[in-house]
Amino acid sequence: KAGVTQTPRYLIKTRGQQVTLSCSPISGHRSVSWYQQTPGQGLQFLFEYFSETQRNKGNFPGRFSGRQFSNSRSEMNVSTLELGDSALYLCASSLRVGRGLNEQFFGPGTRLTVL
Amino acid sequence: GENVEQHPSTLSVQEGDSAVIKCTYSDSASNYFPWYKQELGKRPQLIIDIRSNVGEKKDQRIAVTLNKTAKHFSLHITETQPEDSAVYFCAATPNSGYSTLTFGKGTMLLVSP
C-alpha cells in the first residue's frame, strides 16, 4: 500500500497571503488529522476529519481551516499568513474503526516558510 | 485537555548502552500511548504503542511500560545502535472517539559509536 502523501513538499509565501496544503491518506483510511510541528512548540494538533466532517479541532485561530473530500483526501488552508505560521505541517491517516485507538501514520509533511 | 510531559529533552549514550525516555500524562481517560521516531528531515514513524489494559510491551530491542496509577509511561531501548539516533516523541489519546494525539516535546537521542 502506498503511504500517506502530501503536496506540495515545500512552500514559500509572504505575510498576508493564503496557502492550501493537500493530504492523501493511505487507501482505505477514513480519518485524516493535521499537526503543526515547530522547534519551539513541537507537534500540535490542528484538526481531525472523518467522513468529510471535522470531528475535533485544536487550539488554533480561525485562519486555519480544512476540509475532507468523499475520497478521504484532505486539504488545509491558512489565510492571512503570519511569520509564526512557518512550520512543518504533517497529516496523519488512520482507519478509525469504532472509538479511537487506531494507529496514525504520518505523511512526509509540507514545509511552509513565511517571509 | 490532555498534557504530556517528556524527559529528558536530550540523551547521549554510547553504542550498546540502554536508553530510557519517560513521559507523564494528565488525563486519566487516556488509554492509548504510541511512540514515534523521527529522523532528521523525515516523517514521524510509529515504533511501538501500548494500550491501557497492558503494562508492558516488547518488540525486539524496544519496550514500553505503562503505569496508569502514576500516569506515566516509558520507552526502553536496549543495545543502542547509531541508527537509533533520532528524535523520539511520546503521545497520549483518550478513548473519546477521536484520533487526536497529544505529543510530548520530544527527546533527541544521540548514540555515539
Boltz contact constraints between the chains, C-beta under 6 A:
constraints:
  - contact:
      token1: [A, 31]
      token2: [B, 99]
      max_distance: 6.0
  - contact:
      token1: [A, 33]
      token2: [B, 99]
      max_distance: 6.0
  - contact:
      token1: [A, 42]
      token2: [B, 103]
      max_distance: 6.0
  - contact:
      token1: [A, 42]
      token2: [B, 105]
      max_distance: 6.0
  - contact:
      token1: [A, 42]
      token2: [B, 106]
      max_distance: 6.0
  - contact:
      token1: [A, 43]
      token2: [B, 103]
      max_distance: 6.0
  - contact:
      token1: [A, 45]
      token2: [B, 100]
      max_distance: 6.0
  - contact:
      token1: [A, 48]
      token2: [B, 98]
      max_distance: 6.0
  - contact:
      token1: [A, 48]
      token2: [B, 99]
      max_distance: 6.0
  - contact:
      token1: [A, 48]
      token2: [B, 100]
      max_distance: 6.0
  - contact:
      token1: [A, 55]
      token2: [B, 98]
      max_distance: 6.0
  - contact:
      token1: [A, 56]
      token2: [B, 98]
      max_distance: 6.0
  - contact:
      token1: [A, 56]
      token2: [B, 100]
      max_distance: 6.0
  - contact:
      token1: [A, 94]
      token2: [B, 99]
      max_distance: 6.0
  - contact:
      token1: [A, 96]
      token2: [B, 99]
      max_distance: 6.0
  - contact:
      token1: [A, 99]
      token2: [B, 95]
      max_distance: 6.0
  - contact:
      token1: [A, 99]
      token2: [B, 97]
      max_distance: 6.0
  - contact:
      token1: [A, 100]
      token2: [B, 95]
      max_distance: 6.0
  - contact:
      token1: [A, 100]
      token2: [B, 97]
      max_distance: 6.0
  - contact:
      token1: [A, 100]
      token2: [B, 98]
      max_distance: 6.0
  - contact:
      token1: [A, 100]
      token2: [B, 99]
      max_distance: 6.0
  - contact:
      token1: [A, 101]
      token2: [B, 32]
      max_distance: 6.0
  - contact:
      token1: [A, 103]
      token2: [B, 46]
      max_distance: 6.0
  - contact:
      token1: [A, 106]
      token2: [B, 43]
      max_distance: 6.0
  - contact:
      token1: [A, 106]
      token2: [B, 44]
      max_distance: 6.0
  - contact:
      token1: [A, 108]
      token2: [B, 43]
      max_distance: 6.0
